[in-house]
Amino acid sequence: MIYNAVQSSHGSRVVFLVVLLMCGCLVCTGCGLKDDHSSAGGADAHGLVRSQDSNSQGIPRSTLTSPDGGVHRGDLGRAGSYNASGPNRFQHRKHLFTGTGRALGSPAVFGGMAFFGTTAGFFYAVNAETGAEKWRFLAGAIASSPGVAGDYVYFGADDGHLYAMNASTGKEVWRFKTRGRVQGAPVVYKGAVYFGSMDGFLYALDADTGALMWKAGLGAGHVEPAIADGRIFARSGEFLVALDVETGRVLWTVATGGCCQGIAVVSGTVLTLTGRSLHAFEAETGQVKWTFEAEEEVRSTAPIATADGIVFFPDGKGNLYAVYIDTGGTYWTKETDGSGIYLLSVAGGTLYYVTSKRDLRAMNFRFPQEVWRSEVGDVHAGPVASGRSVYLLLNGINESGLAAFNE
């Protein structure tokens, strides 16, 4: 059961959201929006710290959403589809940069730069062609994939903060403190940045100032929201929840029958995986459209990718499925060599995925036919396509490497 109530008091909006999870976990919380803000450099009542690099002219720098690899999973809907051609024919792998600490997220690639963080707490900005380091910033341990919008790059850290950095200079613009680790990728939409924290809240902040707009209690866990058509979608235990992006008001909730593995929103449809079931819901109403059953349970951290009206996902047996988003009918099913398939992305008619055999593979998804593969080693997050390249973060014992796969 999930319900909320919204009331106004002295010009402030207060949102209460109560979530009763299937696992028996009860979360009851509220938040208030206030008009008072702290001075630059200090922390306000909501945990916001702003630096001298803040936008003092009030010019909205973060209202534009970056294309290609600047948004985690390719777009606001987390559809795993990148507006890039990608390498259809693999020619070589180029090692661009080595960082201190392991990389658990994907890089953001935008404007000729690549941004990523590591478990050692370093956040790096490097040239996406040459690998030359432009700047670095030290925060808490970072598992979050970053997001780029306008002049800013955003990322979360295990110290509980969401950080906003000037993408060109590396100067901190502001940071916002939560009560839990911030490990999900933030997403920017119409001047607001949305993200989840392990404290159980989904937050909406002004993307330029870091001021709290609203927060909603979804229960403890990893929250990585998707946005489409003025709605924000997130998982809450065994529930899928849709909220209004401007107010945080709950629009609908639906039980999925298990903990959701990934959410993607495309063409008015919300897709999520539970166990071995792929579910499709109407984004506007939450009504079930269809359910598709795989042979085995899905075991993947980025299990869904979409393109051309098709959704792709693997199961634990190594099967790869392509299903029509409109109907749930089978486009094709492909057996692999028994490798576990993880971390799917799509660009330019090619499906890219990492396997349990520690290689990156590229498949023409229309036939389907594998076109190339390359050994990659230890990878924790999915490939990112930008231009005619695919980028991955590879891990060593206590280091991470940014690599580009090119034609």
Secondary structure by P-SEA (a helix, b strand, c coil): cccbbbbbcccbbbbbbbbbccccbbbbbbbbbbccccccccccccbbbbccccccccccccccccccccccccccccccccccccccccccccccccccbbbcbbbbbcccbbbbccccbbbbbccccccccccccccccccbbbbbccccccccccccbbbbcccccccccbbbbccccccbbbbbcccbbbbcccccbbbbcccccccccccccccccbbbbbbcccbbbbbcccbbbbbccccccccccccccccccbbbbcccbbbbbcccbbbbccccccccccccccccccccccccccccccccccccccbbbbbcccccccccccccccccccccccccccccccccccbbbbbcccccccccccccccccbbbbbcccbbbbbbbcccbbbbbbbcc
